[in-house]
């Protein structure tokens, strides 16, 4: 309707337009995890126990994957303001240090 007189308006009467955009994230997907198992076997011939190796890069019982680490680093460096964290003794470039910091835990939790 017309802002001055209240008359009906339609699309054919348009002379200009203004646009506004809203960006949003899609619904979150469930977190995925991969469990790696290194079996220990007992040699029947000599009695030595041998454990299989874990895949390269799997060094801890529980750890964050590369995509989670990259996302948190992106948030820290480009989106969030954590000046006290950046000035701390922790390494700004070690993903495990960044993910384990109290300031990041408050964002993740």
TORVOSE-897852 format. One record per residue (C-alpha): residue in one letter; x, y, z. Coordinates in steps of 0.5 Angstrom, whole numbers, padded with zeros to 4 digits, always signed. Layout:
aXYZ;...
***
This chain:
x+0000+0000+0000;x+0002+0007-0001;x+0005+0010+0005;x+0002+0017+0003;x-0005+0015+0001;x-0006+0008+0003;x-0008+0006-0005;x-0006-0001-0007;x+0001-0002-0010;x+0003-0008-0015;x+0010-0010-0018;x+0009-0007-0025;x+0009+0000-0021;x+0016-0001-0018;x+0021+0004-0020;x+0027+0002-0016;x+0029-0003-0011;x+0033-0004-0004;x+0036-0011-0003;x+0038-0014+0004;x+0042-0020+0005;x+0042-0025+0010;x+0048-0030+0011;x+0047-0036+0015;x+0050-0043+0017;x+0046-0049+0015;x+0044-0054+0020;x+0050-0057+0024;x+0051-0064+0022;x+0053-0069+0027;x+0060-0069+0029;x+0064-0075+0026;x+0069-0079+0029;x+0074-0084+0027;x+0077-0090+0032;x+0083-0093+0031;x+0085-0099+0034;x+0092-0102+0035;x+0092-0109+0036;x+0097-0113+0040;x+0099-0120+0038;x+0103-0125+0041;x+0108-0129+0037;x+0106-0136+0037;x+0114-0138+0035;x+0118-0133+0040;x+0113-0130+0045;x+0114-0123+0043;x+0108-0118+0044;x+0108-0113+0038;x+0103-0108+0037;x+0101-0105+0031;x+0102-0098+0029;x+0097-0092+0029;x+0096-0088+0022;x+0101-0082+0022;x+0099-0076+0026;x+0094-0080+0031;x+0099-0079+0037;x+0094-0078+0043;x+0088-0082+0045;x+0083-0077+0044;x+0085-0071+0039;x+0082-0066+0035;x+0082-0067+0027;x+0085-0062+0022;x+0078-0059+0020;x+0076-0057+0028;x+0083-0054+0029;x+0083-0050+0022;x+0076-0047+0024;x+0078-0045+0031;x+0084-0042+0029;x+0080-0038+0023;x+0075-0036+0029;x+0081-0034+0033;x+0085-0030+0028;x+0079-0027+0024;x+0073-0027+0028;x+0074-0027+0035;x+0078-0022+0039;x+0082-0025+0044;x+0087-0020+0046;x+0089-0023+0052;x+0090-0030+0049;x+0094-0027+0044;x+0099-0024+0049;x+0100-0030+0053;x+0105-0035+0053;x+0102-0040+0049;x+0103-0041+0042;x+0099-0038+0037;x+0100-0043+0032;x+0100-0050+0035;x+0092-0052+0034;x+0093-0057+0040;x+0095-0051+0045;x+0089-0046+0042;x+0084-0052+0043;x+0086-0053+0050;x+0086-0046+0052;x+0080-0044+0057;x+0078-0038+0052;x+0077-0043+0047;x+0073-0048+0051;x+0068-0042+0053;x+0067-0041+0045;x+0066-0049+0044;x+0062-0050+0050;
***
